[in-house]
Amino acid sequence: MLGVIAAFFVGIVVGGVVNQLGSDLPGRGRPTLPHCPYCGRERPWWQWLGLLAYLLGQPECAACGAPIKMRRPLVEIGLGLTYGYLWVTFGPSGELVFYGLYSAIFALVLITDLERRLILNAVTYPAILLGLIGSFFVPRVTWWSALIGGGIGLVFFFLAAVIGRAAFGAGALGGGDVKLAAFIGIITGFPMVIEAIVLTILIGAVVSLVLLITGVRGLQDHIPYGPFLVAGAVVTLLWGYPIAAWLLS
């Protein structure tokens, strides 16, 4: 129980770091201490975590009164729950460490893609290197399966991006999505990268259809694809083998 609680609080702190990176990196700036994006004033330490600021009843800048985005406590709580789940699932292990790092990367991708329509090289390139290192420590993924998986993810989504751009013009899959797919292929490995791709396509199709039917998005509106890639990867990493066994049984 203590391990789960500790993992939860570690996830909250990591969420605070991810939140700040999600604000700093899209501007191509260096990471900074938490500050108000409106007036630039550095936040006091008790506002470094959005969750703590909201719990203390002061979720706004003391200088200009601008609110702290609800995104901050949500990301912190989300990563806290994720880290707690990873502890319960894997315990103290290499999987716990690397899956925790992968989770932080996915959270950062979601922030920048949903808010800025950006999946940054500053995130995907180190992530790819991390995934290759992880292949030596995470069970069920070997260095060669990681390389094959990364190649499949890269080639498949590169071709999808080329075809999508030719068919629908700018706004289809971008280079950031292709690099993210390579990272996902590396960490899922071969053959599980196939499942990750299929799940990504299915989730993307279902969600896009719902958004179109409900009128939230139109046919000409951009729908970020990064969240679908992340969703397919997460499902594959955590439950991919049971799903594959069920489908093949």
N, C-alpha and C positions, 0 to 999 in steps of 0.2 A: 504493500500500500504506500509506503514512504517513497518507494521508487517511482510509482505512478505520479504522486504529488510533485516530486522533484522534477520529473520529466515535464509535467504540465507547466510549472513555473519557468523552466528553461525554455519551453516553447513560446511562452509569453514574451520573454526577453528577446529571443530570436525574432519574434514577430515585430518588436519595436525596431530592431536593426533593419529588418526587411522593409518596414514602412518608410524609414528614412532613406534607404537606398532607392526605393520606388519613387521618392520625391526628388532626389538629387541626380540620379543617373540619367534620366531622360533629358536633362538640360546640359548633358555632357560635362557636368561639374564634378569636382571631387566630393566624396562623402563628407558631410558636415555633422555637427551636433544638431539635435532637434531645434528648429527655430520656426517662427511664424512665416509662412510663405507670402504673407501680405505686407507686413511691415519689416520683416527681416530680423526682428528681435529674438535673441536666443531664449528658448524656453527654460524655466527653472527645472531642476532635476525631477521634481515630482510630476512634471508634465511630459517627461521624456517618453513615458508609456501612455498611450491614449486611454487605455483601460483604467489606469490609476487616476488620470485627470477626470474621467467621467465618474468614477467612484467617489472622488473627493468633491464632486459637484462644481468643478471649475474647468469645464471643457472649452475654454476660450482664451484667447491671448490677453494677457493683463495690460498690454500696451494699447492695442487697437480694438480689442473685443471680438476679433474674428474667431469663428468656431473652429475647433479641432475636428477634422473630418471623421465621420463615423467609421470610415474605412479602417482607421487605426485600431480602435478596440476590436473590431470584427476580425481583422487579420491576426491580432495577438491571441484572441480567444481561439480562433480556428487552428493556429499552429500549436497552441497549448493543448487542445484536445487531440490533435494529430500526434504530438509527441507522447502524450499519455497512452494513446492507442498503440503506438509503435513499441512502447515499453512493455505493455501487456502482451503484445504479439511476439516480440523477438527477445525481450529481456536485454541484459547487457551483452552486446554482440557487435560484430562488424556491420551486420544489416541495420541495426539500430542507428549507428553513427552515420552510415552513408544514406540510408533512407531519410534520416533527419535532415541531412544536407540537401538531398534531392527535394524534399518537401519545401524547404526554404527557397530553393531556386524556382520551383513551380509557383509559389506564392508571389515571388517577385515578378515572374512572367505575367501572371494574371493581373497584377497591379498595372504594369506598364502597357500591356496590350489593351486592357479594358479602358484605361484612362487616356492613353496617348496613342493607341494603335501602333505601339512599338514593341518589338522583341529585340533587345539590344545585343550587339556583339560582345559588349563588356560582360554580359551575363552568359551567353551561349558558349563562347569559346572556353572560358574557365570551366563551365559545366561539362563540356565534352571531355576536357582533360581529367576532371574529377571522375567522370563515369568510367574512363579507361583505367584509372587507378583503382576504382571500386571493383572492377572485374576480377582483381586479384584477391579480394577480401569477401565478396558477397557470394554465398553459395548459389548454385544453379546458373551462374553466369561466368564463363571463362573468357580469357582475353580474345580468343579467336571467335567465339560466338558474339562477343561485344562488337568486334570489328565488322563481322558479317551483318549483324543487326543494324549497326550504324550506317553501313553502306546501303542496306535495303531502305531504311527510313529516309536517307538522303536522296537516293535516286527516285524513289516513288513520289515523294512530295516535290522534288524538283520538276519531274515530268508533269505532275498535277498543276504546279504553278505555271509552267509554260503553256499547258493546254488551257488552263483557266484564264490566263492573260489574253491568249489568242481568242478565246470564245467570249469573255465578258469584259475584257479591257482591264485597266488599272483598278486596283481594289480587290483583286482576287488574292490568292495565296502570295505571300511575299517571301523575301529571303530569310527573314527572321523565323518564319514558320518552318522553312526547310531546314535551317540549322537546329531548331528545336526538335524537329523530327529525327535528325541524326543523333542528337543527345538521347532522345527517348529510345531509339533503336539500340544504342550502346548499353543503356542500363537495363533494358528488358532482355537483350540478347536474342540470338536466333535459336529456336524458331518463334519465341514468344512475341517478337516484334510483329509478326503477322497478325496475331490476335490484337495487339495494340492498334495496328492500322485499321483493322476491321471495326473495332469498338469505336475508334475515333470517327470513322465515317458514319457509323450508325447513330452515335450520339449527336454528331453534327447535323445529320439529316433530320432527326426527330426534333431537336431543339429549334432548328431553323424553320421547320414546318409549323411548329407551334407559334413561333414569333410571327410568321407570315399570316397564319389563320387569325390570330388575335389582333393583328394590325399593329403590333409593337414595332415591327420592321416591314419595309416594303421591298419589292423586288430589286429596286435600285440602291437600297441601303447596304452599307458595309456591315458585315457581321464578323467580328474578330474570330479567327480560327484557333488561336492559341489555347483558349479554354477547353476546346474540344480535344486538342492534342493532350493537354494535361489530364483531362478526365479519362481518356483512353489509357494513358500511361499509368495513372494511379490504380485503376481497376485491374490492369494487367499485373502490376507489381504486387498488389496485395492479394488478389484472388484469381490470378490468371490460370494457375495450374488446376485448381478445382473446377473452374469454368471449362477449361479444355477437356478435363476428364469427363465432365458431365455431358459435353457435346459429343464426345467420341464413344460414350458408353452405349 
